[in-house]
Amino acid sequence: MSKDVMADLKRDHIVKLLSKGIRVDGRKFDEMRPINIEKNYIKSAEGSARVHLGNTDVIVGVKMIVGQPFPDTPNKGVLTTNAELIPLASETFESGPPGRPAIELARVVDRGIREGQAVDMEKLCIEAEKEVWIMFVDIHIIDYDGNLFDAANMAAIAALKNAVVPAKRADKGEDFPLPVAHEPISVTAVKIGEHILVDPTYDEEIVADARLTVAANENGNLCAMQKGGEGSFSVDEVLQVVDLSRRLGAEVRSKT
């Protein structure tokens, strides 16, 4: 049986359940899967965290080195975010250079951190125009069962919160905690027919008409949005996802 036929069968099954107010795994439409966060997971990293969001498993490590600032931000540190999707995590992932899904994942996580001003980058300046701390946020997918955006975002925020700048190792004074200023948390929802579901599983993702990820900080301020899929959201549906992001984000934030 072809993958297209299987996808159609899955969609019919999921849509029938949704029409009865039921998700395949029994959750409410606005309910996230169980979240487990292990901090300081990688001892050799400046900061790290492993997140299980349902069966989705993500590890994020933070590494820091001394380097030059960008010319347009001479008194600020530098943030670089990368994501690696290895075949071990899913049969849908392929070996080789980062593909579109990996690039999108890295950009969405990066945007939430950057636009949410998660880290006070000015405090990562060693000498304006000459030396700053360069912060690498590396995302590794161990097991994929949907919603990589939120799992990676949670792991990244948790890793940043326990990161320590290795100043002594670089002969730049004493070590100090990474200056985390805000905690932007993303919440992803998909639209299947007329139904909006948060934290989609893999099966829900592949049959969804559209996807929307919204990141908000602890003050409820929106930091970033990313829309995916060929379908569309009405204005009211976008506002619904924004409200869900603020409410569920507050619950997630208490765990990071």
N, C-alpha and C positions, 0 to 999 in steps of 0.2 A: 504494500500500500504506500503511495507517495506521501511525502511530507505535506504537500498542499491538502490532500484529502484528510490526513490526520489533523491538520490545523483546523479545517472546516468542522470536523467532528468535535474537536475540543471546543471550538467556539460555540457550536450549537448547544453542547452540554452546559457550558458556563453560562450562556445567555438564558437558558431555561431555568437554571438555578437562581440567577440574579432576578428574574421576573418574580420569583417567590421570596425574594429578600434574603437569599442564601448565597454565600461564597463556598467554593469547593472545599476549603479548609475550615469552614464553620465560623470564620470571623465576621464581625460586623463590617459594613462598608467603610467606616471611618476608624477601624481598629488596626493597629500595627501588629506585626508578629513579635514574639518574645525577643528581647534584646539582651545580649550578654556582652559586656565590655571588659577585656583584660588589659590593664595598663602596664607600661614598662615591659612589654612582651619580648622586645629585642634588647638584650643587655648592652650590645655594642653600639646602639643608636643613641643619639642625644635625647630622643623621645620616641615612644612607640605605643601602639595599641592594636589589639585584635578584637574585631567585632563579629559576633554571630547575630545576624538578623534573620530569624527563622533558620533556614538551611543555607543562606548566603553567608559566606565566610570571607572576611577581608582583613588584611594586615597593612598597617601604615607605619612607616618609619620616617623619622626626621633626622637629617644629617646637616651639619653646619661647617662651613669653611670660611676663611677670610679671602675677600676678593675686592674687585673694583666696583663702584656703584655705576648705575646707568647715568649718562650725561644729564638727562632731564630730571633725575632725582638724586642729586649729589650727596644729600644728607640722609638717605634712607637705605635700609638693607634691601636685599633682593630675594624674591620668592620664585622658586621653580617647582612646578608640580608635574609628576610623571605617573603614568599608569601602565601596568603590564598585565595582559590577559593571556594566561598560559593555557595550552590545550588540556592540561591536567584538571583545570577548573570546570571545563565545559567542552562538549563535543562541537560547540559552535565557535570556539576560539581556535585560531590558527597560529602556527609558529611564524617568526619573522618580524620585520619592523612593525611598530605600532600602526594598527589600522584605524579606521574611522571610529569604531566604538571606544577604543582605548583613548584616542585623542579627545573625543567628546567628554568622556568620563573625567579625564585630567583637567580639561578646561572648566567643566562645571564645578568641580571641587575647588579648583584654583580661584574661580570667580567668587564663590561664596566666601572664601577666606580673605581674598583681596578686597572686594567691595564691602564686605562686612567688617573690615578693619579689625580682623581677629587679633592681629599682632601689631603692636606699636612699632612700626618699621623705623622710625626716627631713633629709637633707642638701640637699634642694631647698627648705628653709624659709629665707626671707630674714629675716623678722621674724614671730615667732609671732602668730597671730590677725590679722595685717595683710597681709603679702606673702609669696608663695611662687612657685615656678616651676610653671607649668602646661605639661604635656608632652602634645602631640598626636601620636598614632601613626596615620598615614593609610595605608590599604592600597588599592592599585590593582591590579586584575587586568588583565593585558595579553592573556593567552591561557589558556584553561581546558580542561584535559584531565584533570580529576579531582584530588581531594585538595587543595583550597584551604586547608584548616585547617593542614596541616603546612607547605606552601609559605609561607603568610603568617606562620606562627609563626617559621620559620627566618629570613625576611627581617626580621621585627620584632626578633628577638634580635640579628642581625648589625647592624642599623641602630642599636640602642641601644648596642651595644658600641663603635661608632665615633663616637657623638654627642658634641658639645662644647656645654656650656651657655654661651650668648652673654652672659655677665655684663657684659663691657665695653660692648657695644652698648646695653645697658639701663642703663648707668651704675651697675652694682652690683658693681664690682670687676673682677678679672681673670677671663678665661674659664677654665673647668676641665672636665675630662672628666666626662661623665655618670657618677654613682656606681653603676655596675652591680655588684650584689652576688651574683647567682645567674643561672644560665642554664637556665631551664625549657624543655625541648624536647618538643613533642607528637609522638606517633605515632598515626596513624589506621589502623584495620583494619576491613574489612567481612566480613560473614558471607554466603556464598552456599551455600545448602544446608547441608552439614555442614563446609564448608571456611572457614578464617579466612585472609584475605589482607591484607597490609599495603600501604600506599600504593596505593590503588585508582586505576585509570584511570577516565575518564568512563564508558566502557562497563561496567566492573565496578560502578561506583557505581549506575548506573540499574537494574541487575538485582539488586542486593544486597537481602537480607532485612533486614539491620540494619547499623548503623555504630557504632563506638565510638572515641572519641578520648581518649587518656590523656597527660597532660603530667607529666613528672618532672624534677627538677633534677639537678645533677651529683652529689649525694649519694644519689640513688636515691629521694628523698622524693617522694611523689605530690603534685601541686599542683592538678590539675583533671581532670575527666572530663566528657565530653559524649556522650550516646547519641542516635542518630538512626535513622529507619526504623521500620517496623511490627513487625519481627521481634524476637527476644529472644536474649540470651546466657545461657548457663548460668554458674554460679559458676566452674567450671573454665575456661570460655572467657574470662571476664573476667580471671582470674588469668593466663591465657596472654597476653592483650593487654598486661597490666601488665608482665609479664616482657619482652615484645617492646619495649615503650616504654622500659624501662630500658636494654636492650642496644643497640637501634638509636639511641636518643637519645644515647648516649655517642659513637657513630660520627658522628652529625650534628653534635654539639657541637664536635668537633675542626675542623669546616669553617667554623663561624660566626666 
